């Protein structure tokens, strides 16, 4: 962690609560890939060993070096930023050819016959009637009524297997909390590039209601966007700080959006402390 502090000049400021070895969810603003490194490094050593930052798998596990750092150093929890269920490939019917491209098949040519024309035989029914009249025979019985074929009954189509549900992106976080770890999350879900956090997503509320005994601690990370701006991969040495605020909790009967707005306001309030 000496390298991190050398690059960032990271300072931890415990404004609303002291560092304490209890299970916590630290939630902070998100401006850089260095956020998880900053807030984790700002914790005392005895808290880092029980605290796991959340890392986007598509970024932090896409090279052997970053994967080693996040697993062996930070003991990070990987999450999928775009979890989708595997979908079966749908058969696509070929598009009909335009009318201009459809060429009518040439009519079959009938060659003229060189055989002499034959006399046309009288119809069979007339020949039978004439023969009956000459021999005075009784009329033949009428043909049996035609029996209609049984109606076609299509075989029932076997039921299709339902598509598997999409993977729950919170599942790794829930597993970490159930194992007794503290975690560091960024409720915005993606990095912002303005001075204020974006609207918080619902994951923080879900975890807070699932684990009401886990302490929720807001944090404000200052200047880290200048250490590793969005789109950059090389850190720039500069003074940074992490301010930890007073814990909060979901109040009885509090709805999701009011809580998330209150949690976001608690993070923003630490910016000017």
N, C-alpha and C positions, 0 to 999 in steps of 0.2 A: 504493500500500500504506500510505500515511500515514493514510488514513481508517480502514483496518482496525485499525491499531495504536492510533489514537485511541479507537476504540470498544471495543476489547478489551484494550488494554494488553498486547498479545501479547509474550511473552518466550519465546525458544527456549533450551532447556537441552540441551546435548549431553552426556549422561551416559555412554553406552556406546560412542560412536564420534564422531569429528570430522566436520564437514561436508566432503564430498569429492565432486569431480566424477567420479563413477563411476555406472554404471547401477544403479539401486536400485528396490526395491518397498518403499515406506513403507506400513505397515499400522497402523491406530490404532482406538481406540474410537470409537463413533458415537453422538452424543447430540443433534446439532442440524444443521440445514441449513448452519450456518456452519462446520461442521467442515472442509470442503474449503478454505474461504477461510483459516481459521486456520492449518492445517498448511502450506499453500502459502506464506502470507505469512511464516511463521516461518523458512522456508529463506533462506539468503543469496541475493542477487540472481543470482549466477553459477549457482546450482543451480535457481532458479525457471525459468530459460529452457530447461532440459532436462527439467523435471518437469511431468507433466500429471496433475491431479486427476481422479478419476472422478466424474461427475455424472449423476444420474438424469434421463433425458430428460423424463419426465412432469412434473417439477417445474422443472428449470432451463431448459427450452426452451419453456415454455408461454406466455411473453410475450416480445415483442421485446426488452425491456430485459434480462431475465435471459439470454436467448439471446445477446445481444451481449456481456454481461459474461463468460459462460462460454467463448465462442469467441474473442473478441478480446483479453480480458485474461488469462484463466487458461489458454487453449488446452486446455480440458477434453476428456476422452473421454466421450462420451455412452453410457450403457448403458440397456437396457430392463429395468425391474424386474419386468415380467410379460410375458415373451416367449411368445407362443402362435402356433401354426401356423394359417393361415387354414383354416377347416373349411367343407366344402360344407354348404349348408343341407339338412337332412333333411326329407323330406316327412312331414307328420304326418297320419295318417288321422283323419278326423272321428270324434268319439266317438259311439257309438250312442245314439239317443234313448231315454230311459227308457220302460219298458213302459207306464207310465201315460199317456205322451204319444203312444203308437202307437194310432191309431184305425183299426179295420178298415174296408176299403172296402165300401160297401153292395152287397149282392148285386144282380145285374142283374135287372130285372123283365121277365118274359115275358108279353106281352099275349096274351090268348086269341084263337085264330084263328076267323074266321067262315066259313072254307071247309069244304065237306063232306068227311068222311073218305074217303080212297081205299082200295080193296082193296090189301092187302099182297101184292106179287108173290112167288112162291116163290123160294127161293134159287137162284142161278145154277147151283150144282153139282148140285142135284136136277134142274133142268130138263135139263141136259146128259145125265145118267144115264138119264133117262126117254127122251130122244130116241135114245140109243144102243141102248137095249133094243128100241125099236120098229123101228129100221132094222137091227139086228144088226151094228152097226159095231164094229171092234176098239177096244179101250180106247186112249185117247190116251196118248202117251208121257209118262212122268213129267216134271215140270218139272226143268230143270237145277238141280243143287245150287247153292245161293247161295254166292257167293264173298265171304268176309269182306274188308272193305277193309284195305289195308295199315295196320299200326300207325302211329299218329301219332308222328313223331320231332320233338321240339322242337329248334329251331335253337339252337346253342350261344350262351350269353350272352357278349357281348364283355367282356373283362376291364376292370374299372374302374381308372382311374388312381389310384395310391396318393397319399394326402394328402402334401403337402410336409412335410418334417421341421421342427420348431420351430427358430427362429433361435437360434444359440448366443449366450448373453449374454456369454460371455468373448471372442468374436471381436474386438470393438474393442480390448480390452486386449492380446490377443495381437498384433494389428497394431501397436499402439503400442510394445510391447517389441521386436518384430522390427525396427522402424525405429530402435531405439537409444535411445528415450526412457525416462526413469524415470517411475513412476506412483505415485499415492497411492490406496490402496483402504481400504475399511472392511469387513472380513470378516464382520461381523454381518449385513450385507445390508439392515438397516433400523435406524432410530434406536431406541435404548433409552431408558427413563425411570427406570432404577434406577441404583444406584451402580456396578454391575459390568457389563462387556460381556456380551451374550448369546452363546450358543454360536456358534462360528465356522462358517461354511459352507465348502464344499469348494473354492471358487474359488482361494483362496490356495495350497492344496496343489497344485492342478492347474498353476497358473502356476509355482510353485517347481520342480516336476518337469520342466516343459517348458523352463524357462530356469534351469538349475542354476548358471550363472555370474553371474546377477543377484543382488546383495546384498539380503537381506531385513532391513529395519530396523523394529523395533517402535517405536511412539510412543504416548504418553498425552497426550490433550488434556484440560486441567483447566479447569473452570468455564465451558466454552463453552455448556453447556446453560442457563446463566443469562443468557448474552448473547442467545440466540435460542431460547427454550424451544420444545418441540414444540407446534405449532399457532399460534405467533406469527410475525409477518412484520416486526416493527419491532425492530431490535437495541437492547439495553440496555447502555450503557457499563459495563464492569466489568473487573477485572484477570483476565487469563487467561495460561496458559502451555502450552507444548508441550515435553514431555520425550522425547528420542530415546534409545533404549536400544542395547544391544550387538547386533550382527547375529547372526542364526541361519540355519541351513540344514536341509534335509531330510537326515537321517542315512541311511546305506546300509541299505536294508531296512525303513526306518521306514514304518509304515502311516499311512493318511490321518488317522484320528481321533486317534491319539496325537500326531501332529505338530500338528494344529489345536489340541488342548488345550494343548500346550506353548507354541505361539505366543500363545494367549490368556493363558496364565499370565505370559508375558514382558511383555505389555502391562499387565496388572494390577499387576505388580511395580513398574512405573514410577510408579504412583499415589503411593506413599509415599516416593519418592526426593527 
